[in-house]
Structure formats: C-alpha cells, structure tokens
Amino acid sequence: ETYDKVGPNYLQASSAVGVYPQDASPYGVMDMSGNVWEWCLNLYGNAANVQLAGNERRVLRGGSWGNYSNLVRAAFRYLSFPNDRGDSSGFRVAVSAPVS
C-alpha cells in the first residue's frame, strides 16, 4: 500500500502498531510485515546461532514501508550488520505471558 503510493494509509514512513488492524495474524500479532524490517538474533549465515554479541550479519524479516510488495512478508529473509541504522528497520520485543 505504501510503496505503490495507493490507499488511505500512504504515510511514507513507519507507523504505530495497530494502524492496520485488518492485518492481524490468527494469533493476534500485528504488523508482522511492511512496517519496518525486524532484526532477529539469528546470524544470517548460521540461523541456529543466536548469540547476543558480535558484528556478524543478522537476519532481518518482514520488509518495510519502503519496499516493493513482493518483499513485504514475514517469511522474507534479508540481512544487515548490527551497526547499520535507518528509518526502515527496528525490532520487536516479545515476552511470554505469565502462566496462571
């Protein structure tokens, strides 16, 4: 919607979580694709390695508001170095719900 410059929500920037409620996953997760590339702990060359430190390339997922629509999906895998910055990448903080 945003890259093709069509639709009511063409913002030309990232958006707050929840702007597109119609795109919630079956689990209620919002904005899994198309907002910002999401950093993952996984090393790009070795997805099983999730070390917290280091300068190796990391996996990015989800595409961003500035990408072509074929790149905007949670399964699409890209890469970047940990010190790269920009307005099209971010991260998602996920925690487990307390067990009652």
C-alpha positions as MATLAB code, in Angstrom:
seq = 'ETYDKVGPNYLQASSAVGVYPQDASPYGVMDMSGNVWEWCLNLYGNAANVQLAGNERRVLRGGSWGNYSNLVRAAFRYLSFPNDRGDSSGFRVAVSAPVS';
ca = [
       0.000    0.000    0.000;
       2.687    2.500    0.874;
       5.360    1.761   -1.731;
       2.832    1.713   -4.549;
       1.554    5.117   -3.307;
      -2.041    3.955   -3.115;
      -4.567    3.500   -0.351;
      -5.779    5.595    2.549;
      -2.734    4.922    4.740;
       0.097    6.030    2.432;
       2.252    7.512    5.200;
       5.729    7.455    3.584;
       7.113    6.351    6.964;
       6.818    3.642    9.566;
       3.603    3.577   11.560;
       2.459    2.852   15.068;
       1.474   -0.746   15.770;
      -2.221   -1.242   15.115;
      -2.747    1.178   12.214;
      -3.721   -1.816   10.056;
      -5.945   -3.898   12.393;
      -7.348   -5.856    9.439;
      -3.928   -7.483    9.045;
      -3.690   -9.125   12.480;
      -2.435  -12.696   12.346;
      -4.656  -15.564   13.551;
      -2.757  -15.218   16.844;
      -3.493  -11.506   17.154;
       0.056  -10.407   16.283;
       0.106   -7.062   14.488;
       2.354   -5.624   11.791;
       4.477   -8.680   11.061;
       5.302   -7.300    7.635;
       5.501   -3.999    5.839;
       6.139   -1.609    8.702;
       9.887   -1.947    9.370;
      12.426   -4.692    8.814;
      12.640   -6.544   12.116;
      16.040   -7.509   13.497;
      16.434  -11.108   14.593;
      19.113  -12.562   16.849;
      19.906  -15.195   14.225;
      23.144  -14.863   12.321;
      22.459  -14.706    8.591;
      24.961  -17.419    7.664;
      24.016  -19.709   10.556;
      20.388  -19.334   11.621;
      20.850  -21.700   14.571;
      23.354  -19.276   16.106;
      21.528  -16.639   18.164;
      24.424  -15.083   20.056;
      23.763  -11.682   21.613;
      27.136  -10.120   20.788;
      29.246   -9.844   17.669;
      29.400   -7.925   14.407;
      28.280  -10.677   12.032;
      25.362  -10.066    9.686;
      21.948  -10.716   11.255;
      18.640  -11.787    9.779;
      16.023   -9.117    9.063;
      12.418  -10.124    8.352;
       9.147   -8.598    7.256;
      10.078   -5.898    4.772;
       9.410   -2.228    5.369;
       7.118    0.558    4.278;
       9.587    1.480    1.520;
       9.873   -1.921   -0.167;
       8.174   -3.444   -3.167;
       5.195   -5.559   -2.168;
       6.924   -8.861   -3.103;
       9.456   -8.262   -0.277;
       6.841   -7.408    2.335;
       6.081  -10.693    4.060;
       7.162  -12.214    7.361;
       8.843  -15.155    5.625;
      11.154  -12.971    3.518;
      14.703  -13.077    4.877;
      17.211  -10.273    4.419;
      20.485   -9.360    6.128;
      22.309   -6.434    7.673;
      25.171   -5.716   10.024;
      24.298   -4.848   13.654;
      25.693   -1.323   13.367;
      23.566   -0.405   10.307;
      20.822    2.118   11.065;
      17.925    3.591    9.125;
      14.265    4.519    9.177;
      13.189    1.185    7.735;
      14.462   -1.209   10.411;
      13.570   -1.888   14.011;
      12.911   -4.770   16.344;
      10.043   -6.464   18.127;
      10.168   -7.183   21.833;
       8.402  -10.432   22.625;
       7.805  -11.864   26.068;
       5.897  -14.870   27.306;
       2.651  -14.273   29.106;
       2.706  -15.288   32.768;
       1.289  -18.707   33.455;
      -1.532  -18.650   35.960;
];
